[in-house]
Amino acid sequence: MSRRRKVQVQCPACSHEQSVSAWHSINVTMNAKLREQFFAGEINVLVCKNCKFVGELPLSLLYHDVNLKFMAYYIPAYQLEEDDLYKTFKTDGTFASPLPGNDADTANPYGPHIVFSMRELRRYVIFREHLAGRGAAD
């Protein structure tokens, strides 16, 4: 299941605060358009209404491809300093319990591949798609 939420963010360029829609998880099997948006760099992006700054939102994102049987989870580096992050996982790297609102996605038998940048997440998805013989956007 794909899940979106509203978040309050402050523009790093002009300090303007605004509410933006951000994805917590995307299931590209259930919604192929999200895959296209992901590779177009349109997922979790801030466009400041005040100064027009465009930048990536440093928010975690679960990418799930049910058909190819993999999940990849982007964790922004700053979250590595937060104790609550580690409660999310078992010692084997699988989710300790389903993420709120993502029961079907995070209760799968395969664990997530953890990455620490959106660029790395895109590369991992391309890698997995090539392994499956499907190809991907470059």
Secondary structure, DSSP 8 states (H G I E B T S, - for coil): --EEEEEEEE-TTT--EEEEEEEEEEETTT-HHHHHHHHTT-SSEEE-TTT--EEE----EEEEETTTTEEEEE--GGGGG-HHHHHTB-TTSSBSS--TT-HHHHTSSS-EEEESSHHHHHHHHHHHHHHTT-----
